[in-house]
Amino acid sequence: MTSPAFTAQVLTLYPDMFPGMLGHSLAGRGLEDEKWALKTLDIRDFSSDKHRSVDDTPAGGGPGMVMRADILGKAIDAARAEAEPEWPLVYMSPRGRTFDQKEAERWHKAGGVTILCGRFEGVDERVLEAREVEEISVGDFVLSGGEPAAQVMLDAVVRLIPGIMGAAETLHEESFECGLLEYPHYTRPQVWEGREIPEVLTSGHHKRIAEWRREKSEELTRIRRPDLWSTYVRGKNEKV
């Protein structure tokens, strides 16, 4: 039996939340076929009291609770003992750098990742410093915990694994792969509520179709994501 191409380790207070959506559709099929692996570690297993408590009141006062460094440190060490050295160790945090397609590709190329899912007000800063944990955000909003964010990010990584998505061409034409948003898609019927499929797409002229798709990708990116557009234009100018 061959080893999975990618392994995700997740440290969480709610291991039953996994695989969640990752157990369905293409990712779920890949998990069943052992193209990738998912391992969860229950952080409460590393607590030392009968209540399996993992948090305490914040130093300096304030609302909420903070996850303890001593317990998280033991959980991270246990995960690292089973991980490869090149696997990123990340903490789901709204103050982290934003997850993007390049980050998904980095995790995929590493062959695995260890993800710490926080809860409450957050985690003791000392464990992030001592274990050199990277902070990653799924966007500028706050969730009740890191588990939903972890599943979103892992879905982006898993679909990069050969054999998960089927045709390799599918991945190359998606949004962000070339620094642009993806072009519009159409299918039958030819006319729907008075709206027709653009004529070029039914012309059978592959070069014209490719040019149209590129133009639409550039137009959509320029209008909807000026941040991506400026990066794309800068990259093109640097190649000239």
N, C-alpha and C positions, 0 to 999 in steps of 0.2 A: 504494500500500500504506500502510495506516495505521500509526502508531507504536504500540508496545505500551503498554498502560495502566500497566504497572509493570515496573521493571527492577531486578534484584538483581545487585550486584557482590559477588563473594566472593574475598577474599584468603586463599589457603590453600597449604599444602605438598603437598596431595593433591588437585589439580584433578580427577583421575579419579574421585573420590568423588561428583562431581556430574554430572548432576542427581540421581542416586540415586533415592530414593523419589519425588522431585519429577518424575521422568520417567514416572510411571505414573498411572493413573486420571485423575481430572478435572484435576489440576494438569498432568499430562503432556500431556493433550489440549490444554489451554490453551497450553502451551509450543509444541506443534506448530502450533497455529493462530495463533501470534504475538500472543496476548492479553497475554502477559507475556514478558519476556526474562531470561535468566540468563547472566552473564558471569563467568568465573573468571580470576583472575590468579595465576600460580604465583610465590610469594614467592621461590623459589630463582632465578628469572630476574633478580632484582635483586642477587644476590650477585656479588662481583668476583673470587673465587678459582676455581681449576680444579675444586675439590671441591664448589662451589656451597653452601658452608656458610652457615648462617643464625643459628647460636647460639654461645654461649661460656659459660664457667664463671661462676657467680654471684659478684658482688662481695661480699666478706666471707666467702666460703666457703659450704659446704653442698652438699647432694646435687643432682643433676640439672643441667640446662642452661637458659639463658635466651635467648630470641630477641633479636637485636641491634636497637638503636634505629636505627642508620644504614641498615640494609637495609630494615627495616619502614617507615622514613620515606620512602624512595624508592618503595616499593611503594604506600603510601598516596597519595603525591603523584601517581603515575601514574593511580591509580583516580579521584582527585578531578578530574583533568584531563578525564575523560570523564563526570563526574557533574554533575547539576544542583545548584546551591547549597543547595536546601532538603532534599536527601536526607540522612537521618541517617547518621552515621558511627559504627559501633558495634563493640565488641570483646566476643566471647563470654567471659564471666568469671563464676565462681561467686560473686564478691564484688560483682557488679553488682546493680542493682535488678531485681526479678523481672519478666519479660516477662508481659504479660497482654493481654486483648482490646483494651483502650484503646491499648496500644502497637502492636498489630497494625493497628488503624485509623489510627494516626498515620503508620505507614510507608506504608500504602496511599494515604492522602491526599497524602503527599509525592510519590508517583509513583515512588519508588525508594529503595534503601538500599545502603550499602556496609558489608559485614561483614568484620571481621578475625577469622580463626580461629586461635587460638593453639595451641601444642603445648609439650611439655616442661614446665618448671616455670612457664612464663608468658612475658611479654614485658617488656622494659626499660621501667620506669615513665616514663622521660623522653619516649618517643614518644607515650604516651597523653596526657601533659600538653601537649607541644608541638603536637600535632595536634588537641587537644580532642576526644579519642575518648570516646564514652559507653560505659560498661560495662553489659552486659545479661546476666542469668542466666536459665536455663530452670528452675532449681529448686535446692534446697539439697542438691546432691550434686556429685561431681566426675567428669567424663568424661575420656577420654584425649586429647581435642582438641575444638575448637569446631565441627567440621563436623556432627556429629549434631544439636547444639543449633541450628545455623543452619538445617538442613533442617526441623526441627520448627517453628521460628518462621516461616520462609518459607511453609510449608504453611498456617499460620494466616492469613497475609497474602493469599496468592494466591487463596484461596477467597472473599475479599471482592470480587474483581474481577468486574464485571458480565459475565455470560455463562459464568462458570466453573461455578457451582453450579446453573444453571437457574433455577428459580422463586425470585424475590426473597424470597418469604415464608419460605422455608427458613431464611434467615439471621436474620430477625427473631425466630424462635421458638427459637433455640438458647440453650444455657447461656451465662450472663454478659452477653448482649445487654441484658437489663433488670436486671442486678445479681443475678439468681437462677439457680439450677441448673435445668436443663430438666426438665419433667414426664416421667413414665414413658410408654413407648410399647407398643402392642399391635397384633397383626394376626392373621389367621386361622391356625389353627382357633379357633373360638369357645371351645372347651374343650380344654385340654391337660393331661394328667395330673391331672385333677380341678380344675384352676385355670381359672376363667372370666375373660373380658374384663370389666372393670367395666361394669355395665349402662348407666351414663350415656353411655358412648362409642358405644353402638349405638342410642341413643334418637333420634338425628336432631335433637335439640334443641341448636342451636348455642350459644345463650347459656349453657345449663347445662354444656355441654362446656367452654366457655371458662372458666367459673367453677371447674369441677373441676380443670382444668389449672393455673390460677393457684394454687389452694389447695394442690395437690400440689407445685408449684414452691416455694412458700413453706415448706411443711412439710419438704421435703428439704433446702432451704438452711438452715433453722433447726437441723436435727438434724446435718447433715453438715458444714456450713461456717459455724459461728457467726461467723467473721470477716466473711464476706460478708453474713450476716444483719444484723449490727449496723450495717454500712454502709448496707444497704438500708433498715432502719428509720429510721436517722438522716436519710436522704435524703427519706423519706416525711414525716417530721415537719417537716422544713424547708419543705416545699411547702404545709403546712397553714396 
